[in-house]
Amino acid sequence: MIEIIAHNMAPIIFVSLVVFLLYGYPVSFALAANGLIFFVIGVWLAPYSNGEITLDWPLLGTMPQRLWGVLSNETLLAIPFFTFMGIILERSGMAEDLLDTIGQLFGPIRGGLAFAVILVGALLAATTGVVAASVIAMGLISLPIMLRYGYDRRTATGVIAASGTLAQIIPPSLVLIVLADQLGRSVGDMYKGALIPGMILTGMYLGYICMVAIFQPHKVPALPPEARTLGGGVTSLLVALTGGIAIGYAAHYLWYDAWGANADVLGATVATLVVYFYALADRYLAFNLLSRLAQQVIMVLIPPLALIFLVLGTIFIGLATPTEGGAMGAVGAMILAWAKGRFKFPVLQSALTATTRLSAFVMFVLIGARMFSLTFYGVNGHVWVEELLTAVPGGQYGFLLVVNLVIFVLGFFLDFFEIAFVLVPLLIAPAQTLGIDLIWLGVIIGVNLQTSFLTPPFGFALFYLRSVAAKVPYLDKVTGKKMDGIKTGEIYKGAIPFILIQVVMIFAVVFFPQMVMHYKGPVVDAATIEIKVPTLTPLGTTGGATPAPGGLPGLPGAPQLGAPNLGGPSPAENALPAPGGLPRLGAPVINP
């Protein structure tokens, strides 16, 4: 019986961890407790395991060094930077300005407010990287407006919750940072791999709202004229956009010889600055060549786009590491908040408090995961997982199907940090055995974890929206009408179409890996590679001149080192006589 238990320690530990979590223990303490308890049991069972269990008491002495490795990880330092940046931007009112401006821009068309929420969700994802900040901001600002003008409740709540989860997959996502660290890959490569899937998923959300606007227009009505406070003026916005494109192209053409491939980035930067400062001058110097709508769109959109370039652009072109990019983003967020006059001490204090709380949570989970992994690997748990997953029929696709199902179910109960720290390291060995690129695997897991934020009953995005949506009837501040509260069931039902879209996206990333694999750059065909070996000049020649026989160039009579004797005097004739029968160096030995 003892031998059977010793042989099956790995699945027993895994099941025990699940039981601890289902009982509601904090994840970090559940991980550490399981690791310590089963470490003791493993040491006791080691003599009965036929060498399968390699735990012994001196192994605990390695824990301080393992914990120091966690605390000194510079990659994870990006988490507090991006968290701080997101909270400062959320407190600065950037989300409110973006939602109001883009809502006015798309207001005249059906579903305009929903389009605005999705686009703002993508922009917030690319600047904050924090799901909670995006969902709460849009829930507080957009949901009352959408209900005020007759939006279907399920559609309104679903689009807000789903758009907030874009922060999971669009860089600089915290999920991607953690996944890259656990998979042992570059965060920059993970960001590059996730960029196109994130953009495609945003387009799929927009396509769904477009279909609703066509076939069920009563669910997503257009804004009435009295609600469009910025008026019209899309034509002047298009003219400004066209002018910016022309300036960017001209700058690119002018500086291409000097800057090469970076000329397009420089041209886009110059064009953006010209358009932005012209919009400022047009408003404050009363040129009045741009409409009020065009001025507002340019002045509200360009600062967050500039921050996105500051963070992601410097990472993608190799000027900064993700940690350095996060630091620059935090400074940029403080500058934007100061420019809006909202960078006050209470804002800074709340941002630092929230950042410290999240960072401490991540560190405690990591410490617990280190203790758990020490025991789990000591009982050959990683071998058990590898054999289990590589034995799944279907090769790569069978492995990815099982992994996605497991992560999808775990996402109902666990936060993405716990899944990333506990499960993801166990997937590395079987994935490499099956030839799966780890960046590709990381992006698939990232999309799957995004889905877990929407799945009832424990989807975190649903909880965030529930916390800010009205639970009881209230009076609308603008119209004075009595509005019914939002039911939890309506939030759950509204998320279902977007869950299905995300599941389709998972399959798309699995079956079309090139969406991710482009991070490696252009594929080189080995058959087209041609290797040319340069012609070597013989030793002792210069410029093709032939040396005199038996001499160096220009020095007749001097010997050519290593040169064959072509009909000239023999080495013996040119060599110095060997005194006293000493051998002549380099002369052949001839046995008569």
C-alpha positions as CSV (number, residue, x, y, z in Angstrom):
1,M,0.0,0.0,0.0
2,I,2.8,2.4,0.9
3,E,4.5,1.7,-2.4
4,I,1.3,2.5,-4.3
5,I,1.0,5.8,-2.5
6,A,4.6,6.7,-3.1
7,H,4.3,5.8,-6.8
8,N,1.2,8.1,-7.2
9,M,2.3,11.1,-5.1
10,A,2.1,13.5,-8.0
11,P,-1.6,13.1,-8.7
12,I,-2.3,13.0,-5.0
13,I,-0.6,16.4,-4.5
14,F,-2.5,17.9,-7.5
15,V,-5.9,16.7,-6.2
16,S,-5.1,18.0,-2.7
17,L,-4.3,21.4,-4.1
18,V,-7.7,21.5,-5.9
19,V,-9.4,20.5,-2.7
20,F,-7.7,23.3,-0.7
21,L,-8.7,25.8,-3.3
22,L,-12.3,24.7,-3.4
23,Y,-12.5,25.1,0.3
24,G,-11.7,28.8,-0.2
25,Y,-8.2,29.0,1.2
26,P,-6.1,31.8,-0.2
27,V,-4.1,30.5,-3.2
28,S,-0.7,31.5,-2.0
29,F,-1.2,29.8,1.4
30,A,-2.8,26.7,-0.2
31,L,0.2,26.3,-2.5
32,A,2.8,26.8,0.3
33,A,0.8,24.5,2.7
34,N,0.6,21.7,0.1
35,G,4.3,22.0,-0.7
36,L,5.4,21.8,3.0
37,I,2.9,19.0,4.0
38,F,3.7,16.8,1.1
39,F,7.5,17.5,1.4
40,V,7.4,15.9,4.8
41,I,5.4,13.0,3.6
42,G,7.6,12.7,0.5
43,V,10.8,12.5,2.7
44,W,9.2,9.7,4.7
45,L,8.1,7.8,1.6
46,A,11.3,8.2,-0.4
47,P,12.8,4.9,0.7
48,Y,9.7,3.1,-0.6
49,S,9.5,4.8,-4.0
50,N,12.3,2.9,-5.9
51,G,14.0,6.2,-6.6
52,E,11.0,8.1,-7.9
53,I,10.9,10.5,-5.0
54,T,14.1,12.5,-4.6
55,L,13.1,14.7,-1.6
56,D,15.4,14.9,1.4
57,W,15.8,17.4,4.3
58,P,18.8,19.3,2.9
59,L,16.7,20.2,-0.1
60,L,14.8,22.7,2.0
61,G,18.0,24.6,2.4
62,T,17.7,25.7,-1.3
63,M,14.4,27.6,-0.6
64,P,16.0,30.9,0.3
65,Q,18.0,31.0,-2.9
66,R,14.8,30.0,-4.9
67,L,12.9,32.8,-3.2
68,W,15.7,35.3,-3.9
69,G,15.4,34.3,-7.6
70,V,11.8,35.3,-7.5
71,L,12.4,38.6,-5.7
72,S,15.3,39.6,-8.0
73,N,13.4,38.9,-11.3
74,E,13.6,42.1,-13.3
75,T,10.9,41.0,-15.8
76,L,8.2,40.9,-13.1
77,L,9.1,44.5,-12.1
78,A,7.1,45.5,-15.1
79,I,3.9,44.5,-13.3
80,P,3.9,47.3,-10.7
81,F,4.9,49.8,-13.4
82,F,2.0,49.0,-15.7
83,T,-0.4,48.7,-12.9
84,F,0.5,52.1,-11.6
85,M,0.3,53.5,-15.1
86,G,-3.2,52.1,-15.6
87,I,-4.6,53.4,-12.3
88,I,-3.2,56.9,-12.9
89,L,-4.7,57.0,-16.3
90,E,-8.0,55.8,-15.0
91,R,-8.0,58.4,-12.3
92,S,-7.0,61.2,-14.7
93,G,-10.3,60.9,-16.6
94,M,-8.7,59.7,-19.8
95,A,-11.4,57.0,-20.2
96,E,-14.2,59.5,-19.7
97,D,-12.8,61.8,-22.3
98,L,-12.3,59.0,-24.8
99,L,-15.7,57.5,-24.3
100,D,-17.4,60.9,-24.6
101,T,-15.5,62.0,-27.7
102,I,-15.6,58.7,-29.6
103,G,-19.3,58.3,-28.6
104,Q,-20.0,61.6,-30.2
105,L,-18.0,60.7,-33.3
106,F,-20.0,57.4,-33.9
107,G,-23.2,58.7,-32.3
108,P,-25.1,59.3,-35.5
109,I,-25.0,55.7,-36.6
110,R,-26.7,52.7,-35.1
111,G,-24.6,51.0,-32.5
112,G,-22.4,54.0,-32.3
113,L,-22.0,53.9,-28.5
114,A,-21.2,50.2,-28.6
115,F,-18.6,50.8,-31.3
116,A,-17.1,53.6,-29.1
117,V,-17.0,51.3,-26.1
118,I,-15.1,48.6,-28.0
119,L,-12.6,51.0,-29.5
120,V,-12.0,52.7,-26.2
121,G,-11.7,49.3,-24.6
122,A,-8.9,48.5,-27.0
123,L,-7.2,51.9,-26.4
124,L,-7.4,51.4,-22.6
125,A,-6.1,47.9,-23.0
126,A,-3.1,49.3,-24.9
127,T,-2.4,51.9,-22.3
128,T,-3.5,50.4,-18.9
129,G,-3.2,46.6,-19.4
130,V,-5.6,46.2,-16.4
131,V,-9.0,44.6,-16.8
132,A,-10.5,46.0,-13.6
133,A,-9.7,49.6,-14.5
134,S,-11.2,49.3,-18.0
135,V,-14.4,47.5,-17.0
136,I,-15.1,49.8,-14.0
137,A,-14.4,53.0,-15.9
138,M,-16.6,52.0,-18.9
139,G,-19.3,50.7,-16.6
140,L,-19.5,53.9,-14.6
141,I,-19.4,56.2,-17.7
142,S,-21.0,54.3,-20.6
143,L,-23.6,52.1,-19.1
144,P,-25.9,54.9,-17.9
145,I,-25.6,56.6,-21.2
146,M,-26.4,53.5,-23.2
147,L,-29.5,52.7,-21.0
148,R,-30.6,56.3,-21.2
149,Y,-30.9,56.2,-25.0
150,G,-32.6,52.8,-25.3
151,Y,-29.8,50.2,-25.6
152,D,-30.7,46.6,-24.9
153,R,-29.5,45.8,-21.4
154,R,-27.9,42.5,-22.3
155,T,-26.1,44.0,-25.3
156,A,-24.9,47.0,-23.3
157,T,-23.5,45.0,-20.3
158,G,-22.0,42.3,-22.6
159,V,-20.1,44.8,-24.8
160,I,-18.7,46.6,-21.7
161,A,-17.5,43.5,-19.9
162,A,-16.1,42.0,-23.1
163,S,-14.3,45.2,-24.2
164,G,-12.7,45.4,-20.7
165,T,-11.2,41.9,-21.1
166,L,-9.2,43.1,-24.2
167,A,-6.6,44.2,-21.6
168,Q,-5.8,40.5,-21.2
169,I,-4.5,40.0,-24.7
170,I,-3.6,43.4,-26.1
171,P,-0.1,44.5,-25.0
172,P,1.0,45.7,-22.5
173,S,-1.1,43.0,-20.8
174,L,0.0,41.8,-17.3
175,V,-1.1,38.3,-18.4
176,L,1.4,38.3,-21.2
177,I,4.2,39.5,-18.9
178,V,3.5,36.6,-16.4
179,L,3.2,34.0,-19.2
180,A,6.4,35.1,-20.8
181,D,8.2,34.9,-17.5
182,Q,6.8,31.4,-16.7
183,L,7.5,30.1,-20.2
184,G,11.1,31.5,-20.1
185,R,10.6,33.6,-23.2
186,S,11.0,37.3,-24.1
187,V,8.2,39.6,-23.1
188,G,8.8,41.6,-26.3
189,D,8.3,38.5,-28.4
190,M,5.1,37.7,-26.5
191,Y,3.8,41.2,-27.1
192,K,4.6,41.0,-30.8
193,G,2.9,37.6,-31.1
194,A,-0.2,38.8,-29.3
195,L,-0.7,42.0,-31.2
196,I,-2.4,40.7,-34.3
197,P,-4.8,38.3,-32.5
198,G,-5.7,41.2,-30.2
199,M,-6.5,43.4,-33.2
200,I,-8.5,40.6,-34.9
201,L,-10.5,40.0,-31.7
202,T,-11.4,43.7,-31.5
203,G,-12.5,43.5,-35.2
204,M,-14.7,40.5,-34.4
205,Y,-16.4,42.4,-31.6
206,L,-17.0,45.3,-33.9
207,G,-18.4,42.9,-36.5
208,Y,-20.8,41.4,-34.0
209,I,-22.2,44.8,-33.1
210,C,-22.5,45.6,-36.8
211,M,-24.6,42.5,-37.3
212,V,-26.8,43.4,-34.4
213,A,-27.2,47.0,-35.8
214,I,-28.3,45.5,-39.2
215,F,-30.6,42.7,-38.0
216,Q,-31.8,44.0,-34.6
217,P,-31.5,47.8,-34.9
218,H,-33.9,48.4,-31.9
219,K,-31.2,47.0,-29.6
220,V,-28.5,49.6,-30.5
221,P,-30.2,52.9,-31.5
222,A,-28.3,55.9,-32.7
223,L,-27.9,58.9,-30.5
224,P,-30.6,61.5,-30.9
225,P,-29.5,64.9,-32.3
226,E,-29.9,66.7,-28.9
227,A,-27.3,64.3,-27.4
228,R,-24.6,65.2,-29.9
229,T,-23.1,68.2,-28.1
230,L,-20.1,68.4,-30.3
231,G,-22.1,68.7,-33.5
232,G,-20.9,67.5,-36.9
233,G,-17.7,68.2,-38.7
234,V,-16.4,64.8,-39.8
235,T,-15.2,66.3,-43.1
236,S,-12.7,68.6,-41.5
237,L,-11.5,65.6,-39.4
238,L,-10.9,63.6,-42.6
239,V,-9.1,66.6,-44.1
240,A,-6.8,66.8,-41.1
241,L,-6.2,63.0,-41.3
242,T,-5.4,63.3,-45.0
243,G,-3.0,66.1,-44.3
244,G,-1.3,64.1,-41.6
245,I,-0.8,61.1,-43.9
246,A,0.7,63.4,-46.6
247,I,3.1,65.0,-44.1
248,G,4.1,61.5,-42.8
249,Y,4.8,60.2,-46.3
250,A,6.8,63.3,-47.2
251,A,8.9,63.0,-44.0
252,H,9.5,59.3,-44.7
253,Y,10.6,60.0,-48.3
254,L,12.9,62.9,-47.2
255,W,14.6,61.0,-44.4
256,Y,14.7,57.5,-45.8
257,D,18.3,57.7,-47.0
258,A,19.5,58.8,-43.6
259,W,17.3,56.7,-41.3
260,G,16.4,53.7,-43.4
261,A,13.7,51.5,-42.0
262,N,13.2,53.8,-39.1
263,A,12.1,56.6,-41.4
264,D,8.5,55.5,-41.3
265,V,8.4,55.8,-37.5
266,L,10.0,59.2,-37.7
267,G,7.6,60.3,-40.4
268,A,4.5,59.2,-38.4
269,T,5.8,61.0,-35.3
270,V,6.4,64.2,-37.1
271,A,2.9,64.0,-38.8
272,T,1.2,63.3,-35.5
273,L,2.9,66.3,-33.7
274,V,2.1,68.6,-36.6
275,V,-1.6,67.7,-36.6
276,Y,-1.8,67.8,-32.8
277,F,-0.2,71.2,-32.4
278,Y,-2.3,72.6,-35.3
279,A,-5.5,71.4,-33.5
280,L,-4.3,73.2,-30.3
281,A,-3.5,76.4,-32.3
282,D,-6.9,76.2,-34.1
283,R,-8.8,76.1,-30.8
284,Y,-6.8,78.5,-28.7
285,L,-5.8,81.0,-31.4
286,A,-9.3,80.9,-32.9
287,F,-8.3,79.9,-36.5
288,N,-11.6,78.0,-36.7
289,L,-10.5,75.9,-39.7
290,L,-11.4,72.7,-37.9
291,S,-14.8,71.8,-36.6
292,R,-15.2,71.4,-32.8
293,L,-15.6,67.7,-33.2
294,A,-12.4,67.4,-35.2
295,Q,-10.5,69.5,-32.6
296,Q,-11.8,67.3,-29.7
297,V,-11.1,64.0,-31.5
298,I,-7.5,65.0,-32.3
299,M,-6.7,66.5,-28.9
300,V,-8.2,63.5,-27.0
301,L,-6.9,60.6,-29.1
302,I,-3.3,61.7,-29.8
303,P,-2.0,61.8,-26.1
304,P,-3.0,58.1,-25.3
305,L,-1.7,57.0,-28.8
306,A,1.6,58.8,-28.1
307,L,1.7,56.9,-24.7
308,I,1.1,53.6,-26.5
309,F,4.0,54.4,-28.9
310,L,6.2,55.4,-26.0
311,V,5.6,52.0,-24.3
312,L,5.0,49.5,-27.0
313,G,6.9,51.2,-29.8
314,T,10.2,51.4,-27.8
315,I,9.8,47.8,-26.9
316,F,9.1,46.6,-30.4
317,I,12.0,48.5,-32.0
318,G,14.4,47.3,-29.3
319,L,15.1,50.7,-27.6
320,A,13.7,49.5,-24.2
321,T,13.0,46.4,-22.3
322,P,9.4,45.8,-21.0
323,T,10.4,46.9,-17.6
324,E,12.0,50.1,-18.9
325,G,8.9,50.6,-21.1
326,G,6.7,50.3,-18.1
327,A,8.7,52.8,-16.2
328,M,8.4,55.3,-19.1
329,G,4.7,54.6,-19.3
330,A,4.3,55.3,-15.6
331,V,6.1,58.7,-16.0
332,G,4.0,59.4,-19.1
333,A,0.8,58.7,-17.3
334,M,1.7,61.1,-14.5
335,I,2.5,63.8,-17.1
336,L,-0.8,63.3,-18.8
337,A,-2.7,63.5,-15.5
338,W,-0.7,66.6,-14.6
339,A,-1.6,68.2,-17.9
340,K,-5.3,67.6,-17.2
341,G,-4.9,69.2,-13.7
342,R,-5.9,65.9,-12.0
343,F,-2.6,64.7,-10.7
344,K,-3.3,65.3,-7.0
345,F,-1.9,63.7,-3.9
346,P,-5.0,61.5,-3.2
347,V,-4.8,60.2,-6.8
348,L,-1.1,59.3,-6.3
349,Q,-1.8,57.8,-2.9
350,S,-4.6,55.5,-4.2
351,A,-2.5,54.4,-7.2
352,L,0.4,53.5,-5.0
353,T,-1.8,51.6,-2.6
354,A,-3.5,49.6,-5.3
355,T,-0.1,48.9,-7.0
356,T,1.5,47.8,-3.7
357,R,-1.5,45.5,-3.0
358,L,-1.4,43.8,-6.4
359,S,2.4,43.5,-6.3
360,A,2.3,41.9,-2.8
361,F,-0.4,39.5,-4.0
362,V,1.7,38.4,-7.0
363,M,4.8,38.0,-4.8
364,F,3.0,35.8,-2.3
365,V,1.5,33.6,-5.0
366,L,5.0,33.2,-6.5
367,I,6.5,32.3,-3.2
368,G,3.8,29.7,-2.6
369,A,4.2,28.4,-6.1
370,R,8.0,28.0,-5.6
371,M,7.4,25.9,-2.5
372,F,4.8,23.8,-4.3
373,S,7.0,23.3,-7.3
374,L,9.9,22.2,-5.1
375,T,7.8,19.3,-3.8
376,F,6.0,18.5,-7.0
377,Y,9.2,18.3,-9.0
378,G,10.8,16.2,-6.2
379,V,8.1,13.5,-6.7
380,N,8.6,13.6,-10.5
381,G,5.3,15.4,-11.0
382,H,6.6,17.1,-14.1
383,V,7.4,13.7,-15.6
384,W,3.8,12.5,-14.8
385,V,2.3,15.6,-16.4
386,E,4.6,15.3,-19.5
387,E,3.7,11.6,-20.0
388,L,0.0,12.3,-19.4
389,L,-0.2,15.1,-22.0
390,T,2.2,13.7,-24.6
391,A,0.1,10.5,-24.6
392,V,-3.0,12.4,-25.7
393,P,-4.0,11.3,-29.2
394,G,-3.8,13.9,-31.9
395,G,-0.3,15.2,-31.4
396,Q,-0.1,18.9,-31.1
397,Y,-3.8,19.6,-31.7
398,G,-4.8,16.9,-29.1
399,F,-2.4,18.5,-26.6
400,L,-3.7,22.0,-27.2
401,L,-7.3,20.8,-27.0
402,V,-6.8,19.2,-23.6
403,V,-4.8,22.1,-22.3
404,N,-7.4,24.7,-23.4
405,L,-10.2,22.7,-21.8
406,V,-8.4,22.4,-18.5
407,I,-7.5,26.1,-18.5
408,F,-11.0,27.1,-19.5
409,V,-12.5,25.1,-16.6
410,L,-9.9,26.4,-14.1
411,G,-10.7,29.9,-15.2
412,F,-14.2,29.5,-13.7
413,F,-12.6,29.4,-10.2
414,L,-9.0,30.7,-10.3
415,D,-7.4,34.1,-11.2
416,F,-5.0,34.1,-14.1
417,F,-2.0,34.6,-11.8
418,E,-2.7,31.3,-10.1
419,I,-3.2,29.4,-13.4
420,A,0.0,31.0,-14.8
421,F,2.2,30.3,-11.8
422,V,0.9,26.7,-11.1
423,L,-0.1,25.1,-14.4
424,V,1.9,26.9,-17.1
425,P,5.4,25.8,-16.0
426,L,4.2,22.1,-16.1
427,L,3.3,22.6,-19.8
428,I,6.8,23.6,-21.0
429,A,8.3,20.1,-21.3
430,P,5.4,18.3,-23.1
431,A,5.0,21.3,-25.4
432,Q,8.7,21.2,-26.4
433,T,8.5,17.5,-26.8
434,L,5.7,18.0,-29.3
435,G,7.5,20.8,-31.1
436,I,5.1,23.6,-30.1
437,D,6.5,27.1,-30.1
438,L,6.2,28.5,-26.5
439,I,5.2,32.0,-27.7
440,W,2.4,30.5,-29.7
441,L,1.3,28.4,-26.7
442,G,1.5,31.5,-24.5
443,V,-0.8,33.6,-26.8
444,I,-3.3,30.7,-27.0
445,I,-3.3,30.5,-23.2
446,G,-3.7,34.3,-23.0
447,V,-6.8,34.3,-25.2
448,N,-8.2,31.4,-23.1
449,L,-7.6,33.2,-19.9
450,Q,-9.4,36.2,-21.4
451,T,-12.4,34.0,-21.9
452,S,-12.3,32.9,-18.3
453,F,-12.9,36.6,-17.3
454,L,-16.4,36.4,-18.9
455,T,-17.5,32.9,-18.0
456,P,-20.3,32.8,-15.3
457,P,-20.6,32.4,-12.4
458,F,-17.0,33.5,-11.4
459,G,-15.9,35.7,-14.3
460,F,-14.0,38.6,-12.8
461,A,-15.1,41.1,-15.5
462,L,-18.7,40.3,-14.7
463,F,-18.0,40.9,-11.0
464,Y,-16.3,44.3,-11.8
465,L,-19.3,45.4,-13.8
466,R,-21.7,44.1,-11.2
467,S,-20.0,46.3,-8.6
468,V,-20.6,49.5,-10.5
469,A,-24.0,48.8,-12.3
470,A,-27.1,50.0,-10.5
471,K,-28.8,47.2,-8.5
472,V,-32.0,49.1,-7.7
473,P,-34.1,51.6,-9.8
474,Y,-32.8,55.1,-10.1
475,L,-33.6,58.5,-11.6
476,D,-31.6,59.4,-14.7
477,K,-29.7,62.7,-14.2
478,V,-30.4,64.0,-17.7
479,T,-33.9,62.8,-18.6
480,G,-35.3,62.5,-15.1
481,K,-36.9,59.1,-16.1
482,K,-37.0,56.2,-13.6
483,M,-34.6,53.5,-14.8
484,D,-34.7,49.9,-13.6
485,G,-31.6,48.4,-12.1
486,I,-29.4,45.8,-13.8
487,K,-30.0,42.2,-12.9
488,T,-27.1,39.8,-12.5
489,G,-28.7,37.4,-15.0
490,E,-28.8,40.2,-17.6
491,I,-25.0,40.6,-17.2
492,Y,-24.4,36.9,-17.5
493,K,-26.6,36.5,-20.6
494,G,-25.0,39.5,-22.3
495,A,-21.6,38.0,-22.0
496,I,-22.5,34.7,-23.8
497,P,-22.2,36.0,-27.4
498,F,-18.7,37.4,-26.6
499,I,-17.7,34.1,-25.0
500,L,-18.5,32.3,-28.2
501,I,-16.5,34.9,-30.2
502,Q,-13.5,34.3,-27.9
503,V,-13.8,30.5,-28.3
504,V,-13.8,31.0,-32.1
505,M,-10.7,33.2,-31.6
506,I,-8.9,30.4,-29.7
507,F,-9.5,28.0,-32.6
508,A,-8.4,30.6,-35.0
509,V,-5.0,31.1,-33.2
510,V,-4.6,27.3,-32.9
511,F,-5.3,26.5,-36.6
512,F,-3.6,29.7,-38.0
513,P,-0.4,29.9,-36.0
514,Q,1.1,32.4,-38.4
515,M,-1.0,35.1,-36.7
516,V,1.5,34.7,-33.8
517,M,4.6,33.3,-35.5
518,H,5.2,36.5,-37.4
519,Y,7.2,37.6,-34.3
520,K,10.2,35.6,-35.7
521,G,10.4,37.8,-38.8
522,P,10.3,36.8,-42.4
523,V,10.8,33.1,-43.1
524,V,14.1,32.3,-44.9
525,D,14.1,29.4,-47.4
526,A,17.2,27.4,-46.9
527,A,17.2,26.3,-50.5
528,T,17.8,29.9,-51.6
529,I,20.8,30.5,-49.5
530,E,24.1,30.8,-51.5
531,I,27.5,30.7,-49.7
532,K,30.4,32.3,-51.6
533,V,33.9,31.6,-50.3
534,P,36.3,34.4,-51.2
535,T,39.5,33.6,-53.2
536,L,42.5,33.3,-50.9
537,T,45.8,35.0,-51.9
538,P,48.8,32.7,-51.4
539,L,51.0,33.5,-48.5
540,G,53.9,35.7,-49.4
541,T,52.2,37.5,-52.4
542,T,50.9,41.0,-52.6
543,G,48.4,42.2,-55.1
544,G,48.8,39.2,-57.3
545,A,52.6,39.8,-57.9
546,T,54.6,36.6,-58.2
547,P,57.6,36.4,-55.9
548,A,61.0,35.6,-57.2
549,P,61.8,31.9,-56.9
550,G,63.1,31.0,-53.6
551,G,62.5,34.5,-52.1
552,L,60.0,36.9,-50.6
553,P,58.5,39.6,-52.9
554,G,61.2,42.1,-53.7
555,L,63.9,40.2,-51.9
556,P,65.5,37.7,-54.4
557,G,67.1,34.7,-52.7
558,A,65.0,34.8,-49.5
559,P,63.1,31.5,-48.9
560,Q,59.3,31.3,-49.4
561,L,57.8,29.9,-46.3
562,G,55.6,27.0,-47.1
563,A,56.0,27.4,-50.9
564,P,56.8,24.3,-53.0
565,N,60.0,24.1,-54.8
566,L,59.2,24.5,-58.5
567,G,62.4,23.7,-60.4
568,G,64.6,26.1,-58.4
569,P,67.5,25.3,-56.1
570,S,66.9,22.6,-53.6
571,P,66.4,23.5,-49.9
572,A,69.8,21.9,-49.2
573,E,71.5,24.4,-51.5
574,N,69.9,27.4,-49.9
575,A,70.1,26.2,-46.4
576,L,72.9,27.0,-44.0
577,P,75.2,24.1,-43.3
578,A,74.3,22.2,-40.1
579,P,77.3,22.4,-37.8
580,G,78.5,19.3,-36.1
581,G,75.9,17.0,-37.7
582,L,72.9,18.9,-36.3
583,P,69.7,18.3,-38.2
584,R,68.6,21.0,-40.6
585,L,65.2,22.3,-39.5
586,G,62.6,21.6,-42.1
587,A,64.8,19.3,-44.1
588,P,63.3,15.9,-45.0
589,V,64.9,12.8,-43.5
590,I,65.9,10.4,-46.3
591,N,66.7,6.8,-45.2
592,P,69.1,5.2,-47.8
